[in-house]
Structure formats: structure tokens, C-alpha cells
């Protein structure tokens, strides 16, 4: 049994190990998610299960659970809020894949490829409506207001990304605005709502809000670096997918700014045309020459430093340690 236990531990990921601290709460979140995925329309259940159970890291609900436990929360609203942020995230994935015309996510076919764009959008809407059905039962207007503003910000980030797609003039400020809204705001909301239900001081709420924001920014920066350096099988998507979709992410923006004229022209054309396959080796070489991956990772490291600073006044506990580990995982992950 000891050997078997050791083998299981070796196979577990850093996230799995962090989740062990809140395993009972995670089980309760899963039960609540399954309960609220129920629909009289079987196709809605089928698609919802497809994406919810497709192997995501569940970082956002994990943040809710860890922050609540770090403040010694004893109620049950943390379970509902963890499910809510996962539903919001899942709905955005369904909509993202339609907008991006993606064919692969987490190593499997996307819902829009299997069932079509119209169905995916409508099921995403179903999940959004489920979140507010859950929230009304909590009767916490402050939490509802925060999550309503968060979903609006996510939508604004999506539209801005669409506006800047195929635009080689998009700069770092535009990029940061996009990832703040699209990704970091939900990380921020996860940490903030968990603090709000614990009735903590405004200073503590603000500190945890900053923690979530900077963690989310670091996570997306690393994600965009991995798009040009990761392993396709581990990432669950193809290398260079963002560029193929015409998205000017930070490695591309930096390389475009620091490349020689020949490489600059190749990158600009790839962004405009939203097609990188033919010139991907040259583009990857230009990114390497401009040291754009290291630049992006340094920006991620800076964001993790800010996230860790926001945790300094959090009381010492295994849950605080887990949040710190989550920050380090976000920076050093390979998938």
C-alpha cells in the first residue's frame, strides 16, 4: 500500500496536491455543479458536461475555497460561489471557442465543432443564467453586484480583443487591458467574493482583490508565452494558435517591436491574415531573437511578486501556504 500511495503521489500534479487541502469542499462544489447542470433539454446537459468535465484546472473555484478557509469561513456560501465562478468561466470558454472558431481545447474537440456554433452560444447563455439563479439564493447584493460587473468586464475584454484582432498596431497597453478584463477579472472576483462572505475589513477585501488580479495577469502572461514554447499535447492546443487566430499577444507585440524589418513584415502579415502555419518557424525564430518569451515571463514574474505581496498580511495557515504555491505554479507551469 505504501508503494501504491507513493506512485499516486508522484502522478499527482501540484494543483492536485493543493486541492487535497479542500477536498471535501471540492466534492461539494462538484455535486452542486452536477445538480445545476440538470436541464429538461438533454442536449444542454450533454454539452455542459462535455466542457465542465473536460479536465480543466478549476483554479478559480480553488481560489474561492482556499481564501474562504484562510479566513476561517464556516458557512456554505463558499461552495455556491465556487460553482458560480466555474460556471462563468465555462460559459466564457463556450463563447470564446465560437468567436475564435477553435477546434481543440484541453486536448479534445470543442463543443462548437461537435454541436455547432449556435448551440454552443445558447448553452453558454444557459450557464450564465444558472449562475444568477444560484446567486439570488445567497441574497448577498454586494456579491451579486461584483459578479455582474465581472461578467460585463469579461464581455468588454472579448469585444476589445475582437476589435484588435488582425491589427498589427495593437500595443502592450491594449494587450494588458484585454487580459485584465478577459482573464484576470474572474480571478480577482474569485478572491474578492470569498473575502466578502467572511465579513472581513475593506483593507482585507482590497488586498485579496489585488491578489486575484495579479495572479490572473501572471497566469495569462504565462499562457501566452506557452503558446509559442509549450508542448502541444500538454497544452491541449496547437503551438501558435493565438497568432493563427490573429491575436497580437505580448510575445508577438514585443517581437514586432524589436525585430528586423524582414521578420517584422512576416509577423505583421501573419497577424493581418490570421494564418501563421507557413511562416511559423520564421516567426518562432524572430520571437527567440527578440527574447520575447523571456520578456513575457519577466512580466509574469513581476505580477506574481505583486500577488505574493498582497498575501503578506493574511494570517499564517496551510491555506495561505497553498495560495502561495498556487502563485508559484502559475508562473512555472508547463501546461
N, C-alpha and C positions, 0 to 999 in steps of 0.2 A: 504493500500500500504506500509506503514511503517513496519508493521508486516511481510509482504511478503519479503520486502527488507532485513530485519534483518535475516530472515530464510535463504535467499540465501547467505548472508554473512557468516553465521555460517557453511553452507555446503561447502563454498569455501575453497580451500587449500591455504597454504602460497604461493605456486607458482602462483596460480590463482590471488591472491592479488597483487603479484609483476607484473604479466603480464598486469594488468589494466593500469599501467603507460605507456605502449607502445601498447595498444590495437589496435590502428589504424594501426601501423606498423605491428603488428602480423597478422591482417586481410589481409594486402597487401602481406605478406610472404605466407600466406595460398593460396591466389589467384595465386601467381606466382608458387607455388608448384603444384597446380592443373593443371595449364597451361602446365608445363613441364613434367607432368606425362602422357600427351597425347601420344598415340602411335597408329599406324595403326594395330598393333597386340593387340587384345583385352585382351589377357591373361597377357601381360605386364602391362597394366593399372589395371587389376583386382588385381594382386599380389602387385603392388606398392601401390595401395590404401589400401590394406589389412594391410600392415605394417606401412605405413605413418600415417594412421588414427586409429592406434590401442591403442591410449591412452598414448603415451609417454609424458614425462615431457617437452620436447622441450627446455632443458636447454641451449644447445649450440647456437641455434638461439637467445634465450633470451639474452645471454651474448653479442652477436653481437649488438643487438638493444640497450641494456642498456649502453654499453660502448660508442657507437656512440653518443647517446643522452647526455651522461655525458660530452662529448667534444663538445656539441652544433652542431652536424652534421646536415646539412640541405639538403643534396642531397638524391639520391635514391639508391646508390650502397649498402647501408646497408641492404636493402631489398633483393637484389640479393645474397649478401654474407650470410645472414641468411638462405636463401633457400639452398645455396650451402653446408653449413656445416651440415644442416639437411639431405640432400641427401647423403653426405659422410657417416654420421652416420648410416643412414638407410641401405646403401649398406653393411657396415661392419656387421650390425645385420643379414642380409640375409646370408652373408658368414659365420659368427660365428655359426649360428644355424646349418648349414650344417656340418661344421668341428666338432662341439660338438654333432651332432646328437640330438639336442634339440627337445623336443616335445611341450614345453609350453613357451610362452613369453608374459608378460603383461596379464596373465590370459587367454590367448586363444591359440589355436593350431598354431604352427609355419608354415610359408609358405612351408618349406621343407616337413613337414608332410602332408600338404594338396595337394601340387602340385609336390612334388619330389625334390630331391637334384639338379639335372641338371638344372631344370627350375629356381630354386632359385638362383643358382650361376649366371646364364645368366642374370636374371633380376637385380641382384646386379651389374653386369657389365654395364647394361643399365643405371643404376642410376649414376654410376661413370662417364660414358661418358657424361651424361646430365650436370654434374657439370662443366666439362671443356667447354662444349658448352656455358653455361651461362658465365663462366669466360672470354672467348675470347671476348665477347661483352663489358666487362668492360675495356679492353685494359690497364690493370694495371699489368705490368710484375712482380713487387715486390710481389703483392698479389698472382699471379699465381705461382711464384716460391715457396712461403711459403706453399701454399696448396698442391703443387706437392710433396714437401719434407714431408709434414704431412702425406699424403696418403702412401708414401713409408715407413715412420716410423711405421704407423699402421700395415702395412703388415709385417714388420720385427718383431713387437711385437707379431703378430699372430703366425708367424713361431717359434719364440723363445718359446712361450707358448706350441706349439705343441711338440717341442724338449724336454721340461721339463715335459710334461705330463707323469704321471705314474712314475715319478722319485722322490723317497723319499730323494734324496741327494740335491734337489733344495733348495737354501738358500734364505735369505731375500734380498740379493743383486740381485739375479736373478729375484725374485718376483718384486722388485721395477723397474727393467729395463723393465719387461713385462708391468706393469700397466702404466709406464710413456709413453711407445710407444702406447699401445693399447687404453688407455683411456685419459690420461692427455694431450697428444699432440693435440688432437682436441679441447679440452677446451682452451688450450694455443693459438692455431691458431685462434679460435673464437674471443678471446680478442685482439689478436695482429692485425688481419686484420681490425677490427673495428677502431683501433687506427691509422693504416696506412692510411686509406682513409680520416682521419681527418687532415692529414698533421701535425702530432704532432712531437715533438722533439725525437731524438733517445733514450733519457733517459725515456721519457714517454712511448714510444713503448716497451722498455725493462721492465719497471715497470708493464705494463699491461700484457706483456707476462708471467712474473713471477706470476702475479695474477692468470691467467688462468691455468698455470701449477700446482700450489699448490692447487687450487680449484679442479682440475681434480683428483689429487692424493688423496685428502681428500674424494672426492666422491666415488672413487673406494675402498678405505680402508673401508669406512662405508658399502659399498655394500657387501664386502667380510665378514664383521662382521655379517651383517644381514642374510647372507646365513646360519648361524648357530644359530640365535637368533630371527629372524623375524617371521612374520605371513605369512603362505603360500598364503593365499587369498590376503593379502595386497601386497606381493611381486610379485605375478603373476607367481611364480615358486615354486618348491618344496624345502623344507629345506634340506640342504646337497647336492644340485645338483652339486656344484663345485667339491666336493670330489667324488661324484658318477661318474664324468667325468674324474677323475684322476688329477685334477688341485690342486697343492700344494699352496694354498693361505696363507696369513700371519697367520690367526688363527691356521691353520694346521701346518705350519712351526714352529711356536712358541710352540705349544703343543708338537710337536715331539721332540723339543729340551729340553723341561722341564718336560717330563712325565717319569714315572717309566717304567721299562723295559717291563712289560706286556702290558701296554697301548701303549707304543711306537711300539711294534710289531703289534698290532691291527691296528694302524694308518698307518704304513708302508705298510701292506698288502692291506689296503683299497686304498691307493694311487696307488700301483702297479697294482691291479686288476681293479681299476676304478669302484668299487662297495662298497657302504657303508651301504646299507639298513639293512642287518642282524646285523651289529655291530654299527649302528648309535647311539643308546642310550649310549653305552660304550664310543664311540668317543666323543660325546657331553659332557659326564661326564669328560673325560680326558681334554677337552678344558676348562671346568669350573675349574677343579682342578689346571690347569696350569695358570689360569687367562688370557687366551689368547685373549678373547674378549676384556677385558679391555686394554690389551697391544695394540691391533689393534686400538681401539678407541682413545687411547692416541697418537698414531702415526698420526691418522686423525686430532686430535685436534692441534697437532704441525703444520701440513700442513695448517690448517685454519688460525693459527696465522701468518704464513708466507704470506698467501693470503691477510689477512687484512693489514699487514704491507705494502704490495705492493700498497695498495689503499690510503695510508696516504696523498700523495701529490696530489691526484685527487681533483679538485675543489668541494666544497660542493654543493650538489644538491639533489633533490629527487632520481635521478638516481644512484648517489653514495650510498645513503641510501639503495636503492633496491639491489645493488650489495653486500653490507654488509649483508643484510637479506638473500641473496642467499647463502652466505658463511655459515651463521648460520643454514639455512635449510639443507644444505648438510651434516653438522655434526650431527644434531639432528633428522633427518628424520627417519621414521619407514618403509618406502617403497621405 
